[in-house]
Amino acid sequence: MMTTEAANLESLRVLYQSDDYIVVDKHWDIRIDSKMWYEKHTVQAQLRHHFPQLADPSTYYGFRFCHQLDFSTSGALCVALNKAAAGRAYRCFKDRTVTKAYIALVRGWVEEETQTLDFPIGKNSSEGKTHMMCIEGTEGCENPKPCQTELTVLEYGLYDGDPVTKVLLQPLTGRTHQLRVHCSAIGHPIVGDFTYSSGADDAPYRMMLHAHFLHIPLDPQPLLVSAGDPFVPTVDPKWLPQRTLRTLRATVEALLERRVEEDRKSKEQERGIAGREEEERRKRRKEQRIEEESEEQRRRCQEWLSEWAGD
């Protein structure tokens, strides 16, 4: 059950479980793991508490986390229960075939309903900001790398009386703090993001960013999980929706359909390339055989001419 209460060892919500994977709904303001003795409440500690039999003693933390979520971010987090499963998931993330979608409440009303945010992001080396990331062109921005986020407006409303927009964010790359930095860069920082509001946005009980949807195209059975929506008035009465542009469910379904179609076209293209390469190899083999046959014919002709000349 979604709540505004702080995390504890018992507050672990399981979204999916199999012999190879477990997906949990990570609580906000909790680390995935930590080497610090005073960090009592982590996802790793929660997993050990609820599933001690699943811990792998050959790993440092006992569990293999397939990806990361920020301390302040809640939502779907996938954990592999064995080395082989971790490898399969890792390849999907490495090949960028995983689809992730986040829900966020951002400050102000976002005018452009759908947009691609493509600010390159780098490490902030400025004094007092080394824990932050920044967009290219910011003073002290080191080694900015290309990254993209798709933003879709879902609802307009008020949070504690101030205008906010509920958006769906799809990261197409995986830079540190990418969604938070991109939203801040367009003038719509995430509600409750203390870090990227220069410490000004400290009133909300949490940062309003939630990993809602996760699709990992594992073979033979894809992993598809939804972590619900915590940004509803029944959970947080300070959020008051006023105008809905599109529903969360329909938007996520359209996103997944688009991704499936893109993957299908990509595979067709790969098959086409493979087919052309195979045809080219057959052509080269045929040319080689013809060349070898021609060489053999020349050799025999030379032998015949030599024999004829000898006669």
C-alpha positions, -999 to 999 in steps of 0.1 A, spaced: 0 0 0 13 34 -9 19 58 20 35 90 31 52 73 60 90 69 61 106 36 52 114 8 76 125 -28 73 89 -40 69 79 -15 42 90 -37 12 64 -41 -15 70 -70 -39 57 -64 -75 70 -96 -91 89 -127 -82 102 -157 -101 131 -181 -97 154 -156 -114 142 -122 -105 123 -102 -78 110 -67 -85 102 -45 -56 86 -11 -52 115 9 -37 104 33 -10 114 70 -14 143 83 7 160 49 11 193 37 -4 196 6 -24 226 -5 -5 253 10 17 286 2 33 280 26 61 272 9 95 246 36 104 225 30 73 201 6 88 173 9 63 183 0 28 166 -21 1 193 -47 6 185 -48 44 148 -51 36 154 -80 12 176 -98 38 149 -93 64 121 -106 42 140 -132 20 171 -143 39 171 -176 20 175 -157 -13 207 -139 -3 238 -149 -22 269 -151 1 292 -148 -29 282 -112 -35 291 -82 -12 255 -71 -6 238 -105 -10 217 -94 -39 224 -84 -75 207 -51 -84 201 -49 -121 199 -11 -122 199 19 -99 174 43 -85 183 75 -66 179 77 -29 149 101 -33 133 81 -61 107 54 -55 94 27 -78 102 -5 -97 136 -19 -89 147 -53 -104 169 -77 -85 185 -108 -101 186 -139 -79 215 -156 -96 245 -148 -117 231 -160 -150 199 -140 -146 220 -109 -138 239 -114 -170 208 -117 -191 193 -85 -176 227 -67 -179 228 -74 -216 193 -59 -221 204 -27 -202 237 -25 -221 219 -29 -255 193 -3 -244 164 -26 -251 149 -19 -217 119 4 -215 115 25 -184 89 52 -176 87 75 -146 59 97 -132 68 131 -118 52 162 -105 71 192 -118 68 229 -108 48 252 -130 26 243 -160 45 227 -189 32 243 -221 46 219 -247 26 187 -242 52 163 -257 89 171 -261 123 155 -263 149 169 -238 184 164 -252 207 185 -231 241 168 -227 249 162 -190 282 162 -172 297 163 -137 295 196 -119 330 204 -106 321 238 -91 328 242 -54 300 230 -32 283 213 -62 304 182 -68 276 160 -58 255 173 -87 253 169 -124 247 198 -149 239 205 -185 266 214 -211 274 251 -210 271 253 -172 301 267 -154 322 238 -141 305 212 -163 330 184 -170 328 157 -197 291 163 -208 277 133 -226 247 131 -250 214 120 -233 177 121 -242 144 122 -222 109 120 -237 84 141 -217 47 137 -220 22 159 -200 -5 139 -183 -23 164 -160 -22 200 -148 -31 209 -112 -20 224 -79 3 211 -52 -3 228 -19 -18 256 -39 11 260 -63 8 252 -101 24 219 -110 23 195 -140 21 157 -138 43 142 -165 55 109 -178 93 108 -183 110 81 -205 148 82 -203 164 70 -235 198 71 -219 209 65 -184 230 94 -170 231 101 -133 203 124 -122 192 127 -158 155 132 -153 160 157 -125 186 177 -144 165 177 -176 134 189 -158 153 216 -140 169 227 -173 136 235 -189 125 256 -158 103 229 -143 122 212 -115 107 182 -99 85 190 -68 105 183 -36 139 181 -54 160 198 -27 193 194 -46 183 208 -80 162 237 -65 193 250 -47 178 239 -14 146 260 -19 121 232 -24 121 216 10 84 217 20 71 185 4 76 152 24 94 136 -6 107 142 -41 79 135 -65 97 111 -89 85 75 -92 97 47 -114 63 36 -126 70 11 -155 97 -14 -163 99 -37 -193 130 -60 -198 128 -80 -230 142 -112 -215 141 -144 -236 118 -164 -236 96 -145 -212 98 -106 -210 96 -90 -176 69 -64 -175 60 -46 -142 40 -15 -131 46 1 -98 14 21 -96 10 58 -91 17 74 -57 8 109 -69 -30 108 -64 -51 128 -39 -60 96 -20 -23 92 -11 -13 129 -9 -43 153 -5 -20 183 -13 -20 172 -50 -51 185 -67 -55 176 -104 -75 202 -124 -72 191 -160 -63 157 -175 -48 156 -210 -43 119 -212 -45 89 -188 -14 73 -174 -24 38 -186 -31 48 -222 2 67 -224 22 38 -211 4 14 -234 12 37 -264 48 39 -253 52 2 -251 35 -4 -285 58 22 -300 88 4 -285 77 -30 -297 72 -16 -332 107 0 -331 122 -33 -319 104 -52 -347 117 -28 -374 151 -30 -359 151 -68 -360 138 -67 -396 166 -43 -405 191 -66 -388 178 -96 -407 179 -76 -439 215 -66 -433 224 -102 -423 206 -114 -455 225 -90 -477 258 -100 -460 250 -137 -466 242 -129 -503 275 -111 -506 294 -140 -491 277 -164 -515 285 -141 -544 322 -140 -533 323 -178 -529 309 -182 -564 333 -157 -579 361 -175 -561 350 -209 -575 348 -194 -610 383 -180 -606 396 -213 -593 379 -231 -622 393 -206 -647 428 -211 -632 424 -249 -634 413 -245 -671 443 -224 -678 466 -249 -662 452 -278 -682 454 -257 -714 491 -250 -707 497 -287 -701 480 -296 -734 500 -269 -753 532 -282 -738 523 -318 -748 513 -306 -783 545 -286 -787 565 -317 -776 549 -338 -803 
